[in-house]
Amino acid sequence: MRLAREGGPDAVVLRAASREAGVSHSAAYRHFADHDDLLATTAQRCLGAIGELMEQRLAGVTVADPVGTARARLEAIGRAYVDFAVAEPGWFRTAFTPVSHRASPPGSPDGEAGRPDPYAMLAARLDELVQAGAIPPQRRPAAEHAAWATVHGLASLFVDGPLRLLAPEARGRSVARALDMVQRGL
């Protein structure tokens, strides 16, 4: 995880991990089949770290009415996702390296046990919006794809794109606008 934090997915290599652990290079093969296995495992942990921040933010939501709560909870996880990307760009890049999702689609049970799955959390928030009456049930199918694409795209632009140069206040306004668009689109 330290290698990923400091250098992103390119830094997650068996030799470096073995060196970090103080074991021989061949010892790493007792735990990982190959480089892709190490990288996929690290990516799942990074994805779990995103989910942990999302859970923390959910715990801080206190709104009285069910619709307001559902909307605030969706916003909280969207902000957490973007904040994580900006604060931990190495982990964010690693979480979404191509090898990390080649074996299973998002939300599948193949994620790291005991760690929250951001995709499943998003789906649960959208279901919560339907249950609260904030969106009609017919608008729910595949809504997680559009919502995720919005926050992921914005986060990626902040980390590796032209929006990385925005001042924090401007970044905050961009996040608020994107999340408002998601809510209105739903």
C-alpha positions in Angstrom: 0.0 0.0 0.0 2.9 2.4 0.7 4.3 1.7 -2.8 0.9 2.5 -4.3 0.4 5.6 -2.2 3.8 7.0 -3.3 3.9 5.9 -6.9 0.6 4.6 -8.0 0.1 1.3 -9.8 3.5 1.5 -11.6 5.3 1.3 -8.2 3.5 -1.9 -7.2 6.0 -4.5 -8.3 7.0 -7.8 -6.7 10.7 -6.9 -6.2 9.9 -3.7 -4.4 7.2 -5.4 -2.3 9.6 -8.2 -1.4 12.3 -5.6 -0.5 9.8 -3.7 1.6 8.8 -6.9 3.5 12.5 -7.8 3.9 12.1 -11.1 2.2 13.6 -12.6 -1.0 12.0 -11.9 -4.3 11.0 -15.6 -4.6 9.2 -15.4 -1.3 6.5 -13.1 -2.7 5.4 -15.9 -5.0 4.1 -17.8 -2.0 1.5 -15.1 -1.6 1.0 -13.8 -5.2 0.9 -15.7 -8.4 2.5 -12.9 -10.4 2.7 -9.1 -10.7 -0.9 -8.8 -11.8 -2.1 -10.7 -8.7 -0.1 -8.4 -6.4 -1.5 -5.3 -8.3 -5.1 -6.6 -8.2 -4.9 -7.3 -4.5 -3.4 -3.9 -3.9 -6.1 -2.3 -6.1 -8.8 -4.0 -4.1 -7.4 -2.6 -0.9 -7.2 0.9 -2.4 -10.8 0.5 -3.5 -11.7 -0.6 0.1 -10.0 2.6 1.4 -12.3 4.7 -0.8 -15.2 2.8 0.7 -14.0 3.4 4.2 -13.9 7.1 3.7 -17.4 6.9 2.2 -18.6 5.1 5.3 -17.0 7.7 7.6 -18.8 10.5 5.7 -22.1 8.6 5.8 -21.8 8.4 9.6 -21.7 12.2 9.7 -25.0 12.7 7.9 -27.8 14.0 10.1 -30.9 15.2 8.4 -34.4 14.8 9.8 -36.6 13.8 6.8 -36.1 10.6 4.8 -35.8 12.4 1.4 -33.3 14.9 2.8 -31.3 12.1 4.4 -31.2 10.0 1.2 -30.0 13.0 -0.8 -27.5 14.0 1.8 -26.1 10.5 2.0 -25.7 10.3 -1.8 -23.9 13.6 -1.7 -21.7 12.5 1.2 -20.4 9.5 -0.7 -19.9 11.5 -3.9 -17.8 14.1 -2.1 -15.9 11.4 -0.2 -15.0 9.7 -3.5 -13.6 12.9 -5.0 -11.9 14.0 -1.8 -10.2 10.6 -1.6 -8.9 10.9 -5.2 -7.4 14.4 -4.5 -5.9 13.4 -1.1 -4.6 10.0 -2.2 -3.9 10.1 -6.0 -1.6 7.1 -5.9 -4.2 4.9 -4.2 -6.9 6.3 -6.5 -4.9 5.5 -9.6 -4.1 2.0 -8.3 -7.7 1.3 -7.4 -8.7 1.8 -11.1 -5.7 0.3 -12.9 -7.0 -2.0 -15.7 -5.8 -5.2 -14.0 -7.8 -4.4 -10.9 -11.2 -5.2 -12.6 -10.4 -7.7 -15.3 -11.8 -10.7 -13.3 -15.0 -9.3 -12.0 -17.4 -6.5 -12.6 -18.0 -3.7 -10.0 -20.1 -4.7 -7.1 -19.3 -8.4 -7.4 -18.6 -10.4 -4.2 -14.9 -10.8 -5.3 -13.8 -7.6 -3.5 -11.7 -7.6 -0.4 -13.6 -9.2 2.5 -14.5 -6.8 5.3 -13.9 -3.7 3.3 -16.7 -1.6 2.0 -17.4 -1.7 -1.8 -17.9 1.9 -3.1 -20.0 0.6 -6.0 -22.3 -1.4 -3.7 -22.5 1.7 -1.4 -23.6 3.8 -4.3 -26.2 1.3 -5.4 -27.5 1.2 -1.8 -27.8 5.0 -1.7 -29.8 5.0 -4.9 -32.1 2.3 -3.6 -32.5 4.5 -0.5 -33.6 7.4 -2.7 -36.3 5.2 -4.3 -37.4 4.0 -0.9 -37.7 7.5 0.4 -39.7 8.6 -2.6 -37.0 11.0 -3.9 -36.9 9.3 -7.3 -39.4 7.1 -9.1 -38.5 3.4 -9.3 -38.4 3.4 -13.1 -35.5 5.9 -12.9 -33.4 3.6 -10.7 -32.1 1.0 -13.2 -28.4 1.7 -14.2 -28.5 5.0 -12.3 -25.3 4.0 -10.5 -23.4 4.0 -13.9 -24.2 7.6 -14.6 -23.6 8.8 -11.0 -20.3 6.9 -10.8 -19.2 8.1 -14.2 -19.8 11.7 -13.1 -17.8 11.6 -9.9 -15.1 9.4 -11.3 -14.7 11.6 -14.3 -14.5 14.7 -12.2 -12.1 13.0 -9.7 -9.9 11.9 -12.6 -9.8 15.4 -14.1 -8.7 16.7 -10.7 -6.0 14.1 -10.3 -4.6 13.7 -13.8 -6.4 16.2 -16.0 -6.5 19.9 -16.6 -8.7 20.5 -13.6 -5.7 19.5 -11.3 -4.7 23.2 -11.4 -8.0 24.4 -9.9 -7.8 26.2 -6.5 -9.5 24.3 -3.7 -12.5 26.7 -3.7 -13.1 26.3 -7.4 -12.7 22.5 -7.0 -15.4 22.6 -4.3 -17.7 24.5 -6.5 -17.2 22.0 -9.3 -17.9 19.1 -7.0 -21.1 20.8 -5.7 -22.3 21.4 -9.3 -21.5 17.9 -10.5 -23.4 16.4 -7.5 -26.3 18.7 -8.1 -26.4 17.6 -11.7 -26.5 13.9 -10.5 -29.4 14.6 -8.1 -31.3 16.6 -10.7 -30.7 13.9 -13.4 -32.0 11.2 -11.1 
